[in-house]
């Protein structure tokens, strides 16, 4: 059974930084594309960032230049470094894994709150 466990959320002032981590159990990590999504109160879940098994990255426009996604295959962990945080970044952040056979797995999320 694959499990994704996020950590690193918390309360931070606007302009501050946080680093989220998502550790994957099982053997899927190194060949899976990894993504971060977020869901703000009253809004739909939205894509934030992605990194392929080959470490190509992609970001939603609203976080470009502020967030950085990376992965450590030896630790089966994907990271999201979030800098210059804004109140509108407040959300529950979810980790997602998509295997080459298009199976998807989700973590339970970690809450990020940015105060103004």
RODO-2510 file (C-alpha; in nm, 4 decimals, decimal comma):
residues 116
     n   res          X          Y          Z
     1     x     0,0000     0,0000     0,0000
     2     x     0,1423     0,3361    -0,1013
     3     x     0,1204     0,6158     0,1506
     4     x     0,2120     0,9796     0,1150
     5     x     0,2733     1,1795     0,4308
     6     x     0,3060     1,5564     0,4173
     7     x     0,4733     1,7692     0,6817
     8     x     0,6086     2,1187     0,7296
     9     x     0,2925     2,3250     0,7318
    10     x     0,2265     2,5924     0,9890
    11     x     0,1629     2,9585     1,0546
    12     x     0,3927     3,2163     0,8978
    13     x     0,3801     3,5895     0,8398
    14     x     0,3494     3,7317     0,4912
    15     x     0,6897     3,7451     0,3253
    16     x     0,8126     3,4456     0,5188
    17     x     0,9113     3,0970     0,4082
    18     x     0,8123     2,7378     0,4704
    19     x     0,9344     2,4077     0,3317
    20     x     0,6845     2,1289     0,2850
    21     x     0,7916     1,7665     0,2631
    22     x     0,6088     1,4620     0,1345
    23     x     0,7515     1,1208     0,2069
    24     x     0,6300     0,8232     0,0076
    25     x     0,6234     0,4645     0,1234
    26     x     0,6429     0,1765    -0,1194
    27     x     0,8546     0,1441    -0,4306
    28     x     0,6790     0,3839    -0,6657
    29     x     0,8559     0,7049    -0,5860
    30     x     1,1547     0,7103    -0,8169
    31     x     0,9480     0,6539    -1,1318
    32     x     0,6464     0,8633    -1,0374
    33     x     0,5674     1,2201    -1,1227
    34     x     0,5046     1,4126    -0,8031
    35     x     0,2730     1,7095    -0,7627
    36     x     0,1616     1,9549    -0,5015
    37     x    -0,1950     2,0800    -0,4961
    38     x    -0,3670     2,3159    -0,2567
    39     x    -0,7195     2,3884    -0,1470
    40     x    -0,8112     2,7166     0,0130
    41     x    -1,1252     2,7513     0,2260
    42     x    -1,4334     2,7591     0,0051
    43     x    -1,2355     2,6970    -0,3119
    44     x    -1,1615     2,4019    -0,5362
    45     x    -0,8346     2,2150    -0,5168
    46     x    -0,5788     2,3625    -0,7538
    47     x    -0,2506     2,2506    -0,9022
    48     x     0,0582     2,4199    -0,7591
    49     x     0,3726     2,2472    -0,8848
    50     x     0,4951     1,9272    -1,0444
    51     x     0,8208     1,7413    -1,0908
    52     x     0,8689     1,4470    -1,3234
    53     x     1,0793     1,1398    -1,2592
    54     x     1,3445     1,3143    -1,4665
    55     x     1,3176     1,6282    -1,2481
    56     x     1,1504     1,8547    -1,5012
    57     x     0,9355     2,1052    -1,3179
    58     x     0,6180     2,3020    -1,3800
    59     x     0,4349     2,5644    -1,1720
    60     x     0,1078     2,7495    -1,1655
    61     x     0,1673     3,1114    -1,2652
    62     x     0,0753     3,2500    -0,9230
    63     x     0,3731     3,0800    -0,7532
    64     x     0,6398     3,1092    -1,0219
    65     x     0,9518     3,2723    -0,8840
    66     x     0,8415     3,2103    -0,5237
    67     x     0,8000     2,8316    -0,4912
    68     x     1,0477     2,5586    -0,5811
    69     x     0,9672     2,1897    -0,6100
    70     x     1,2430     1,9314    -0,5761
    71     x     1,2814     1,5629    -0,5063
    72     x     1,5236     1,3292    -0,3327
    73     x     1,4753     0,9802    -0,4721
    74     x     1,7071     0,8275    -0,2125
    75     x     1,4714     0,9528     0,0593
    76     x     1,1509     0,8998    -0,1427
    77     x     1,0660     1,2592    -0,0601
    78     x     0,9424     1,5564    -0,2569
    79     x     0,9766     1,9101    -0,1250
    80     x     0,8055     2,2397    -0,1843
    81     x     1,0120     2,5397    -0,0811
    82     x     0,7776     2,8344    -0,0447
    83     x     0,9273     3,1824    -0,0216
    84     x     0,7746     3,5288    -0,0190
    85     x     0,4511     3,3817     0,1068
    86     x     0,1300     3,5771     0,0667
    87     x    -0,1999     3,5524     0,2567
    88     x    -0,3575     3,4097    -0,0591
    89     x    -0,1229     3,1102    -0,0292
    90     x    -0,3185     3,0014     0,2767
    91     x    -0,4537     2,6535     0,2065
    92     x    -0,4248     2,2862     0,2810
    93     x    -0,1417     2,1537     0,0659
    94     x    -0,1668     1,8021    -0,0712
    95     x     0,0971     1,5762    -0,2180
    96     x     0,0094     1,3648    -0,5221
    97     x     0,1940     1,0814    -0,6918
    98     x     0,1139     0,9617    -1,0415
    99     x     0,2765     0,6408    -1,1638
   100     x     0,3607     0,5663    -1,5292
   101     x     0,0450     0,3504    -1,5382
   102     x    -0,1524     0,6612    -1,4289
   103     x    -0,2410     0,5357    -1,0839
   104     x    -0,2679     0,8230    -0,8422
   105     x    -0,2111     0,8506    -0,4709
   106     x    -0,2838     1,1382    -0,2358
   107     x    -0,1627     1,2445     0,1029
   108     x    -0,3916     1,3792     0,3733
   109     x    -0,2595     1,7330     0,3489
   110     x    -0,0796     1,9869     0,5632
   111     x    -0,2188     2,3278     0,6533
   112     x    -0,0321     2,6447     0,5609
   113     x    -0,1588     2,9693     0,7082
   114     x    -0,0063     3,3008     0,6041
   115     x    -0,0967     3,5995     0,8168
   116     x    -0,0951     3,9547     0,6848
***
